[in-house]
């Protein structure tokens, strides 16, 4: 297989996936997430994997 065939298949596959996604759930700009979301602003609680252990052992 050449690169042209592989690239054509990959782009066609992406187009099919985007078309199926758009057909299943039409885009709604009023319910879309923010373009740049760096977090919810809520402090993590419970089993947060990024939390470092407390050196004081509390």
Phi, psi and omega per residue, in radians:
X1 nan 2.443 3.125
X2 -1.610 2.975 3.130
X3 -1.140 -0.599 -3.138
X4 -1.105 -0.752 3.131
X5 -1.147 -0.780 -3.129
X6 -1.114 -0.770 3.129
X7 -1.134 -0.675 3.121
X8 -1.126 -0.745 3.115
X9 -1.128 -0.728 -3.133
X10 -1.133 -0.783 -3.132
X11 -1.179 -0.680 3.086
X12 -1.119 -0.689 3.105
X13 -1.119 -0.738 3.092
X14 -1.116 -0.714 3.126
X15 -1.102 -0.700 3.116
X16 -1.141 -0.765 3.129
X17 -1.095 -0.734 3.123
X18 -1.151 -0.711 3.129
X19 -1.132 -0.738 3.112
X20 -1.144 -0.685 3.121
X21 -1.150 -0.761 3.136
X22 -1.173 -0.586 3.124
X23 -1.270 -0.604 -3.114
X24 -1.281 -0.753 -3.141
X25 -2.362 1.733 -3.139
X26 -1.059 2.475 -3.105
X27 -1.119 2.408 3.105
X28 -2.203 1.862 -3.071
X29 -1.137 -0.328 -3.131
X30 -1.427 -0.321 3.114
X31 -1.951 0.135 -3.120
X32 -1.270 2.554 3.083
X33 -1.222 2.874 3.111
X34 -1.079 2.628 -3.125
X35 -1.124 -0.681 3.141
X36 -2.220 1.794 -3.126
X37 -2.008 1.935 -3.112
X38 -1.735 0.306 3.112
X39 2.355 2.912 -3.099
X40 -1.516 -0.289 -3.083
X41 1.573 -0.122 3.132
X42 -1.528 2.354 3.130
X43 -1.162 2.451 3.129
X44 -1.184 2.572 3.090
X45 -2.505 2.803 3.125
X46 1.376 -2.470 -3.080
X47 -1.508 1.285 3.131
X48 -1.603 2.050 -3.040
X49 -1.180 -0.396 -3.114
X50 -1.537 -0.043 -3.118
X51 -1.332 2.254 3.118
X52 -1.439 2.607 3.125
X53 -1.186 2.595 3.131
X54 -1.338 2.142 -3.126
X55 -1.150 -0.391 -3.138
X56 -1.455 -0.152 3.104
X57 1.391 0.384 -3.113
X58 -1.492 nan nan
